[in-house]
Amino acid sequence: WWMTSAAVCPWIAQWSLFVYAPVAHWVWDASGWLFNLGALDFAGGTVVHINAGVSALVAAKVLGPRLQTTKNGAIPHNIPFVILGAGLLWFGWFGFNAGSALSADGNAGLAMLTTQVATAVALMTWIFWEKATGHAMSAVGAATGAVVGLVAITPAAGIVSPAYAMVIGVLGATHSLWAVPSKRFFKVDDVLDVFACH
């Protein structure tokens, strides 16, 4: 484990300093250029999720594709754990989004409500599109749709109404589902579709 730590810790420090911190400054600091353009980012959608998606695309490009033997073994083999993981993320996200209100007030309550609504609608939209495009509706697809809904509502969780949260859920799931094939365009092996989902 210490060899892994020796490689990962410096990388995390550099990524935090040179990738995350500048974007956080752009969005959350009064002198940041995106802040001055009027960008609103309630809980870190730009700072966290755009950074994560682009970083995943770059990392997948730099690392290159998996070995064919690894690709063959990459079929989800424990779907209950996928559902459990998505459920834990969904539950934890309430603290993430509502906690960004920095107080237990109506704004935090709105963030919790919009998080629930957008995530549920994104899940339903994802499985709708699976069915509409002739694929079987799947539990893994539903879990992916839920995660996409969580990501999509994060920047607006404490700002928009539940009705707009529904729109965000539909648009987020639709765009992400149709973005999944983009990994072929970029010629990257993005195993978990992190770029498309973020």
SEVEXKOL-225099 format. One record per residue (C-alpha): residue in three letters; x, y, z. Coordinates in nm, 2 decimals, always signed. Example, Ala and Ser with C-alpha at 12.3 -4.5 7.8 and 13.67 -1.06 7.14 Angstrom:
 res     px     py     pz
 ALA  +1.23  -0.45  +0.78
 SER  +1.37  -0.11  +0.71
This chain:
 res     px     py     pz
 TRP  +0.00  +0.00  +0.00
 TRP  +0.29  +0.24  +0.07
 MET  +0.40  +0.22  -0.30
 THR  +0.06  +0.32  -0.41
 SER  +0.05  +0.60  -0.16
 ALA  +0.39  +0.72  -0.28
 ALA  +0.24  +0.76  -0.63
 VAL  -0.11  +0.87  -0.55
 CYS  -0.05  +1.13  -0.28
 PRO  +0.18  +1.36  -0.49
 TRP  -0.07  +1.32  -0.78
 ILE  -0.36  +1.43  -0.56
 ALA  -0.17  +1.72  -0.42
 GLN  -0.08  +1.84  -0.77
 TRP  -0.43  +1.79  -0.91
 SER  -0.58  +1.98  -0.62
 LEU  -0.34  +2.27  -0.66
 PHE  -0.32  +2.30  -1.04
 VAL  -0.67  +2.18  -1.15
 TYR  -0.92  +2.21  -0.87
 ALA  -0.80  +2.53  -0.70
 PRO  -0.81  +2.75  -1.01
 VAL  -1.16  +2.64  -1.10
 ALA  -1.28  +2.69  -0.75
 HIS  -1.13  +3.04  -0.76
 TRP  -1.30  +3.12  -1.09
 VAL  -1.64  +3.02  -0.96
 TRP  -1.65  +3.09  -0.59
 ASP  -1.42  +3.39  -0.54
 ALA  -1.56  +3.74  -0.60
 SER  -1.26  +3.81  -0.82
 GLY  -1.31  +3.50  -1.03
 TRP  -1.40  +3.55  -1.39
 LEU  -1.69  +3.30  -1.40
 PHE  -1.82  +3.45  -1.07
 ASN  -1.81  +3.79  -1.24
 LEU  -2.00  +3.66  -1.54
 GLY  -2.28  +3.56  -1.30
 ALA  -2.21  +3.19  -1.27
 LEU  -2.40  +3.03  -0.99
 ASP  -2.26  +2.71  -0.84
 PHE  -2.45  +2.62  -0.52
 ALA  -2.28  +2.30  -0.42
 GLY  -1.99  +2.25  -0.67
 GLY  -2.13  +2.13  -1.00
 THR  -1.87  +2.33  -1.19
 VAL  -1.59  +2.30  -0.95
 VAL  -1.63  +1.93  -0.86
 HIS  -1.81  +1.76  -1.15
 ILE  -1.68  +1.94  -1.46
 ASN  -1.33  +1.89  -1.31
 ALA  -1.40  +1.52  -1.25
 GLY  -1.54  +1.46  -1.59
 VAL  -1.27  +1.63  -1.78
 SER  -1.00  +1.48  -1.56
 ALA  -1.14  +1.13  -1.62
 LEU  -1.13  +1.19  -1.99
 VAL  -0.77  +1.31  -1.98
 ALA  -0.67  +1.02  -1.75
 ALA  -0.84  +0.76  -1.97
 LYS  -0.66  +0.91  -2.27
 VAL  -0.32  +0.91  -2.10
 LEU  -0.35  +0.56  -1.95
 GLY  -0.48  +0.41  -2.27
 PRO  -0.72  +0.12  -2.32
 ARG  -0.74  -0.18  -2.09
 LEU  -0.61  -0.52  -2.20
 GLN  -0.86  -0.72  -2.39
 THR  -0.87  -0.98  -2.12
 THR  -0.96  -0.71  -1.87
 LYS  -1.23  -0.57  -2.09
 ASN  -1.39  -0.92  -2.12
 GLY  -1.41  -0.94  -1.74
 ALA  -1.56  -0.60  -1.69
 ILE  -1.92  -0.70  -1.71
 PRO  -2.10  -0.58  -1.39
 HIS  -2.09  -0.90  -1.18
 ASN  -2.26  -0.78  -0.86
 ILE  -2.56  -0.58  -0.95
 PRO  -2.69  -0.56  -0.59
 PHE  -2.37  -0.39  -0.49
 VAL  -2.41  -0.14  -0.78
 ILE  -2.76  -0.06  -0.65
 LEU  -2.63  -0.04  -0.29
 GLY  -2.35  +0.20  -0.40
 ALA  -2.60  +0.42  -0.59
 GLY  -2.83  +0.42  -0.29
 LEU  -2.55  +0.52  -0.05
 LEU  -2.45  +0.80  -0.29
 TRP  -2.80  +0.92  -0.32
 PHE  -2.84  +0.93  +0.06
 GLY  -2.50  +1.10  +0.11
 TRP  -2.57  +1.36  -0.15
 PHE  -2.84  +1.51  +0.06
 GLY  -2.57  +1.61  +0.31
 PHE  -2.34  +1.73  +0.03
 ASN  -2.61  +1.95  -0.14
 ALA  -2.80  +2.06  +0.17
 GLY  -2.48  +2.11  +0.36
 SER  -2.37  +2.37  +0.11
 ALA  -2.64  +2.60  +0.25
 LEU  -2.42  +2.62  +0.56
 SER  -2.72  +2.63  +0.78
 ALA  -3.03  +2.42  +0.86
 ASP  -3.29  +2.65  +0.70
 GLY  -3.53  +2.67  +0.41
 ASN  -3.24  +2.69  +0.16
 ALA  -3.11  +2.36  +0.29
 GLY  -3.46  +2.21  +0.27
 LEU  -3.49  +2.33  -0.09
 ALA  -3.16  +2.17  -0.17
 MET  -3.27  +1.84  -0.03
 LEU  -3.60  +1.85  -0.21
 THR  -3.46  +1.94  -0.55
 THR  -3.19  +1.68  -0.51
 GLN  -3.45  +1.41  -0.45
 VAL  -3.67  +1.53  -0.74
 ALA  -3.39  +1.57  -1.00
 THR  -3.24  +1.23  -0.91
 ALA  -3.57  +1.04  -0.93
 VAL  -3.66  +1.20  -1.26
 ALA  -3.31  +1.14  -1.40
 LEU  -3.34  +0.77  -1.30
 MET  -3.68  +0.74  -1.47
 THR  -3.56  +0.93  -1.78
 TRP  -3.26  +0.70  -1.82
 ILE  -3.46  +0.38  -1.81
 PHE  -3.72  +0.54  -2.04
 TRP  -3.45  +0.61  -2.30
 GLU  -3.31  +0.25  -2.26
 LYS  -3.66  +0.12  -2.34
 ALA  -3.73  +0.37  -2.62
 THR  -3.40  +0.28  -2.79
 GLY  -3.48  -0.09  -2.79
 HIS  -3.25  -0.19  -2.50
 ALA  -3.36  -0.37  -2.19
 MET  -3.42  -0.15  -1.89
 SER  -3.15  -0.24  -1.64
 ALA  -3.08  -0.19  -1.27
 VAL  -2.73  -0.07  -1.37
 GLY  -2.89  +0.18  -1.60
 ALA  -3.12  +0.30  -1.33
 ALA  -2.82  +0.34  -1.09
 THR  -2.63  +0.54  -1.36
 GLY  -2.94  +0.76  -1.42
 ALA  -2.96  +0.83  -1.05
 VAL  -2.59  +0.93  -1.03
 VAL  -2.64  +1.16  -1.33
 GLY  -2.93  +1.32  -1.16
 LEU  -2.72  +1.39  -0.85
 VAL  -2.45  +1.54  -1.06
 ALA  -2.68  +1.75  -1.27
 ILE  -2.87  +1.91  -0.98
 THR  -2.56  +1.99  -0.77
 PRO  -2.49  +2.34  -0.90
 ALA  -2.85  +2.45  -0.87
 ALA  -2.98  +2.25  -0.58
 GLY  -3.05  +2.54  -0.35
 ILE  -3.14  +2.78  -0.63
 VAL  -3.41  +2.63  -0.85
 SER  -3.77  +2.52  -0.78
 PRO  -3.87  +2.15  -0.78
 ALA  -4.03  +2.20  -1.12
 TYR  -3.69  +2.31  -1.27
 ALA  -3.53  +2.03  -1.08
 MET  -3.75  +1.79  -1.29
 VAL  -3.63  +1.96  -1.61
 ILE  -3.27  +1.94  -1.50
 GLY  -3.32  +1.56  -1.43
 VAL  -3.47  +1.50  -1.77
 LEU  -3.20  +1.71  -1.95
 GLY  -2.91  +1.57  -1.75
 ALA  -3.01  +1.20  -1.81
 THR  -3.09  +1.26  -2.17
 HIS  -2.77  +1.44  -2.25
 SER  -2.55  +1.20  -2.05
 LEU  -2.71  +0.89  -2.21
 TRP  -2.65  +1.02  -2.55
 ALA  -2.30  +1.13  -2.46
 VAL  -2.19  +0.78  -2.35
 PRO  -2.09  +0.68  -2.71
 SER  -1.86  +0.99  -2.72
 LYS  -1.59  +0.77  -2.57
 ARG  -1.56  +0.61  -2.92
 PHE  -1.52  +0.96  -3.07
 PHE  -1.25  +1.05  -2.83
 LYS  -1.10  +0.70  -2.86
 VAL  -1.08  +0.65  -2.49
 ASP  -1.16  +0.36  -2.27
 ASP  -1.37  +0.54  -2.01
 VAL  -1.49  +0.22  -1.82
 LEU  -1.74  +0.39  -1.59
 ASP  -1.86  +0.66  -1.84
 VAL  -1.74  +0.93  -1.60
 PHE  -1.69  +1.19  -1.87
 ALA  -2.04  +1.14  -2.01
 CYS  -2.21  +1.13  -1.67
 HIS  -2.03  +1.44  -1.54
